[in-house]
């Protein structure tokens, strides 16, 4: 491609799921000889060579909808100033303006929990709904890239007009691990080490995970649960006080080999990169049916409904922990995502002359 591909993300660096996605995608594009610019507010990690960074002033953090309004206005102005007279391809990962393609990383916005008619007076909801509609259905938008089939269905149900755009799945990837599969040995049931990963503990189902391990410990009292990315100080008392649960701060690199089985009973999970990462490192996984990573049909994985009794989750854990081995499995890597963009997605898009 001769033109510059501009990616829009508030924070550039591997500080979250969406940000990690952008990081790997743009670095992969550069290795394929594509000119890339990233428009952002913050650079959270030093990028590799060949990526042009265009920063806009950091907007106020609260309320978030006002911050996003300011961000997208500044981004639109900056792009028109910096790339005036050029033909560009603008790829958004935020609620931006004037892009040809957007990757939709999360579920569509839900109305407030109270009466739907009251949402008509909720400034926050009105703003986010408008931002979302413009991100998906704006006049310059040619393609929408949901990160799972679950999100694709939610978008097409919510916005029937999206059929006028191209809607293409673009799953997150993982690193191609070259691990020695002989390292993985059968799990000792009485010492099973469960792991839970995620900052948004309620959405990702930490309370359910704790109940599952508590049930599992009725038969195997030596089992433990380690939680990454959640500060115990921010949790309710109802799920604290268990000496077999330990908490670790957020880290971009999980020591997977220290653990036996991932629990991911999420209530709402657009994809669930942690599932793919766990499987690429050989861990069995138990996840809810609300997790988009089910698209990849991993082996050594159990998928349960949130309505299933906790004993069913515990039994699924026992079955997975009893497997003779669980070898690393990669169904979709970051290189696959980059290839899909260079060979399928970008060639379908028309450039915008600024």
C-alpha positions in Angstrom: 0.0 0.0 0.0 1.3 3.4 -0.9 -0.9 5.5 1.4 -0.5 6.0 5.1 -2.7 3.9 7.4 -3.8 6.0 10.4 -4.8 4.1 13.5 -6.8 5.9 16.2 -6.5 4.8 19.9 -6.5 6.9 23.1 -3.6 5.0 24.7 -0.9 3.5 22.6 0.8 0.6 24.4 -0.1 -2.8 25.8 -2.2 -1.5 28.8 -5.5 -3.3 28.0 -7.1 -5.7 25.6 -8.0 -3.2 22.9 -4.6 -1.4 23.2 -2.7 -4.7 23.0 -4.7 -5.5 19.8 -3.7 -2.1 18.2 -0.1 -2.5 19.3 0.4 -5.9 17.7 -1.6 -5.0 14.6 0.3 -1.8 13.8 3.7 -3.3 14.5 2.8 -6.2 12.2 1.7 -3.8 9.4 5.0 -2.0 9.6 6.9 -5.3 9.1 4.9 -5.8 5.9 6.1 -2.5 4.5 3.0 -0.4 5.2 3.3 3.2 6.4 1.6 3.6 9.7 0.7 6.5 11.9 -0.9 6.3 15.3 -3.0 9.2 16.6 -3.3 9.0 20.4 -3.4 11.0 23.6 -0.8 8.9 25.5 2.1 6.8 24.5 2.3 4.2 27.3 5.1 2.1 25.7 7.9 3.0 23.4 6.9 1.8 19.9 9.2 0.0 17.4 10.8 1.8 14.4 8.6 2.9 11.5 5.5 4.0 13.4 4.8 7.7 13.3 3.2 9.0 16.5 0.8 11.9 16.4 -0.3 13.1 19.8 -3.3 15.2 20.7 -3.7 17.0 24.0 -5.0 14.8 26.8 -8.7 15.6 27.5 -10.2 15.7 31.0 -11.0 12.2 32.4 -14.5 12.9 33.8 -17.1 12.5 32.7 -15.9 10.0 30.2 -18.4 10.9 27.5 -17.2 14.5 27.5 -13.6 13.3 27.3 -14.4 11.2 24.3 -16.2 14.1 22.6 -13.1 16.2 23.0 -10.8 13.5 21.9 -12.5 12.7 18.7 -12.8 16.4 17.8 -9.1 16.9 18.4 -8.2 13.8 16.5 -10.3 14.8 13.5 -8.7 18.3 13.4 -5.2 16.9 13.9 -5.5 14.4 11.0 -6.7 17.1 8.7 -3.8 19.3 9.6 -1.1 16.7 9.5 -2.2 14.9 6.4 -3.7 17.7 4.3 -3.4 17.0 0.6 -2.7 13.3 1.1 -4.8 10.2 0.5 -5.1 8.2 3.7 -6.8 5.2 5.2 -8.2 5.9 8.7 -8.7 2.9 10.9 -10.4 3.7 14.2 -10.5 1.8 17.5 -12.4 4.5 19.3 -15.7 6.4 18.8 -14.1 8.5 16.2 -15.1 10.6 13.2 -14.2 10.5 9.5 -12.8 6.9 9.4 -13.2 4.3 6.6 -13.0 1.3 8.9 -13.5 0.7 12.6 -12.7 -2.3 14.8 -15.5 -2.7 17.4 -13.9 -4.1 20.5 -16.8 -4.1 22.9 -20.5 -4.8 23.1 -22.9 -2.0 22.0 -23.8 0.4 24.7 -26.7 -0.7 27.0 -29.4 1.7 28.1 -29.5 2.6 31.8 -30.9 -0.1 34.1 -33.9 2.1 35.1 -37.0 2.7 32.9 -36.1 3.0 29.2 -38.1 6.2 28.8 -35.9 7.9 31.4 -32.9 7.2 29.3 -34.2 9.8 26.9 -33.0 12.4 29.6 -29.7 10.7 30.4 -26.9 12.9 28.9 -24.3 10.1 29.2 -26.4 7.5 27.4 -27.5 9.9 24.7 -23.9 10.9 24.0 -22.5 7.4 23.9 -25.3 6.2 21.8 -24.7 9.0 19.3 -20.9 8.3 19.3 -21.5 4.7 18.7 -24.0 5.3 15.8 -21.5 7.7 14.2 -18.6 5.2 14.6 -20.6 2.5 12.9 -22.8 4.3 10.4 -21.0 7.6 9.6 -20.9 8.6 5.9 -17.2 7.8 5.5 -17.5 4.3 7.2 -17.0 1.5 4.6 -16.3 -1.5 6.9 -16.9 -2.6 10.5 -14.7 -5.2 12.1 -16.3 -6.9 15.2 -13.9 -9.0 17.3 -16.3 -11.9 17.5 -19.5 -13.4 16.0 -21.3 -12.5 19.3 -20.5 -8.8 18.8 -21.4 -9.0 15.1 -24.8 -10.3 16.0 -25.3 -7.7 18.6 -24.4 -5.0 16.2 -26.6 -6.2 13.4 -29.5 -6.7 15.8 -29.1 -3.2 17.2 -28.3 -1.4 13.9 -30.0 -3.1 11.0 -28.7 -0.3 8.7 -25.2 -1.8 9.2 -26.0 -4.2 6.3 -25.1 -1.3 4.0 -21.5 -1.6 5.3 -19.1 -4.6 5.0 -19.0 -6.4 8.3 -16.0 -8.7 8.7 -14.8 -10.6 11.8 -11.3 -9.7 13.0 -10.4 -11.8 16.1 -7.6 -10.8 18.4 -4.5 -13.0 18.1 -1.8 -14.4 20.3 2.0 -14.8 20.0 3.2 -17.8 18.2 4.6 -19.8 21.2 7.3 -22.4 20.5 7.0 -24.3 23.8 8.2 -27.7 24.8 4.9 -29.6 25.2 6.7 -32.2 27.4 6.7 -29.5 30.1 3.0 -30.0 30.6 2.3 -32.8 33.1 -1.0 -34.1 34.5 -2.5 -31.8 37.2 -2.6 -33.0 40.8 -6.3 -32.6 41.7 -5.6 -31.9 45.4 -3.2 -29.1 44.4 -5.0 -27.6 41.4 -3.9 -24.0 40.8 -6.7 -22.0 39.3 -6.1 -18.6 37.7 -8.5 -15.7 37.0 -7.4 -12.7 34.9 -9.2 -9.4 34.4 -9.5 -5.8 35.8 -13.3 -5.6 35.5 -13.9 -8.3 38.0 -17.7 -8.1 38.1 -18.1 -8.3 34.3 -15.6 -11.1 34.1 -17.2 -13.1 36.9 -14.7 -13.2 39.7 -17.5 -13.9 42.2 -18.5 -16.9 40.2 -14.9 -18.1 39.9 -14.5 -18.0 43.7 -17.7 -20.0 44.1 -16.5 -22.6 41.6 -13.2 -23.1 43.4 -14.9 -23.2 46.8 -17.1 -26.0 45.5 -14.1 -27.8 44.0 -12.3 -27.6 47.3 -15.0 -29.6 49.0 -13.4 -32.6 47.4 -9.9 -31.2 46.8 -9.1 -28.8 49.7 -5.6 -28.0 48.5 -6.9 -26.2 45.4 -6.1 -22.4 45.2 -7.2 -19.5 43.1 -4.8 -16.7 42.0 -6.4 -13.5 40.6 -4.5 -11.1 38.3 -5.4 -7.5 37.7 -7.9 -7.0 40.6 -7.0 -5.1 43.7 -8.5 -6.8 46.8 -9.1 -3.3 48.4 -11.8 -2.6 45.7 -13.8 -5.8 46.3 -16.9 -6.4 48.4 -16.6 -8.2 51.7 -18.8 -11.0 50.3 -15.9 -12.4 48.2 -13.0 -11.6 50.5 -11.6 -13.4 53.4 -10.6 -16.7 51.7 -7.0 -17.7 52.5 -6.9 -19.9 49.4 -7.4 -16.8 47.1 -4.5 -14.6 46.4 -4.3 -11.3 44.4 -1.7 -10.1 42.0 -1.5 -6.7 40.3 -2.0 -6.3 36.6 0.8 -7.5 34.4 1.1 -7.7 30.6 2.9 -11.0 31.0 1.1 -13.8 32.9 3.3 -16.6 34.3 1.0 -19.3 32.8 3.4 -22.2 33.6 2.8 -21.6 37.3 -0.9 -22.5 37.0 -3.1 -25.4 35.9 -6.5 -24.1 34.7 -8.1 -20.8 33.7 -11.5 -19.8 35.0 -13.3 -17.2 32.8 -17.0 -17.2 33.8 -17.6 -13.8 32.2 -21.1 -12.2 32.2 -20.3 -10.3 29.1 -17.1 -10.8 27.1 -16.7 -9.5 23.5 -13.8 -11.9 22.8 -11.7 -12.8 25.8 -8.0 -12.6 24.8 -7.1 -14.3 28.0 -8.7 -17.6 26.8 -6.6 -17.7 23.7 -3.5 -16.8 25.7 -4.2 -19.6 28.2 -4.7 -22.2 25.4 -1.6 -21.0 23.6 0.3 -21.8 26.8 -1.3 -25.1 27.3 -3.8 -24.4 30.1 -7.3 -25.9 30.0 -10.1 -23.4 30.2 -13.6 -23.2 31.6 -15.5 -20.2 30.3 -19.1 -19.0 30.1 -21.2 -19.1 26.9 -21.0 -15.3 26.9 -17.3 -15.3 25.8 -16.6 -14.5 22.1 -13.5 -16.6 22.0 -15.8 -19.7 21.6 -15.6 -18.8 17.9 -12.2 -20.5 17.7 -13.5 -23.8 19.1 -10.5 -24.6 21.3 -9.9 -28.1 22.6 -9.5 -28.8 26.3 -12.1 -26.2 27.0 -15.5 -26.4 28.7 -18.2 -23.8 27.9 -21.1 -23.5 30.5 -24.1 -21.3 30.8 -24.1 -18.8 33.7 -27.4 -20.4 34.8 -25.7 -23.8 35.2 -25.3 -24.9 38.9 -21.9 -24.3 40.4 -21.5 -28.0 40.9 -21.6 -28.4 37.1 -18.7 -25.8 36.8 -16.8 -27.7 39.5 -17.3 -31.0 37.8 -16.1 -29.5 34.5 -13.0 -28.3 36.3 -12.4 -31.8 37.7 -12.8 -33.3 34.2 -10.3 -30.9 32.7 -7.8 -31.2 35.6 -7.9 -35.0 35.1 -6.8 -34.8 31.4 -3.5 -36.7 30.8 -2.0 -33.6 29.2 -3.0 -30.3 27.7 -0.7 -29.2 24.9 -0.3 -25.6 23.7 -2.8 -24.7 21.0 -2.9 -21.6 18.8 -5.8 -21.2 16.5 -5.3 -17.6 15.4 -2.1 -15.5 15.9 -1.3 -11.8 15.5 0.3 -12.6 12.2 -3.0 -14.0 11.0 -4.7 -10.8 11.9 -2.1 -8.7 10.1 -2.5 -10.9 7.0 -6.2 -10.5 7.0 -5.8 -6.7 7.1 -3.2 -6.6 4.3 -4.8 -9.1 2.0 -8.6 -8.9 2.7 -9.6 -5.8 4.6 -7.6 -2.9 3.4 -7.7 -3.8 -0.3 -11.5 -3.4 -0.2 -11.4 0.2 1.1 -11.2 3.4 -0.8 -8.7 6.0 0.3 -9.9 9.4 1.6 -8.2 12.5 0.1 -7.8 15.2 2.8 
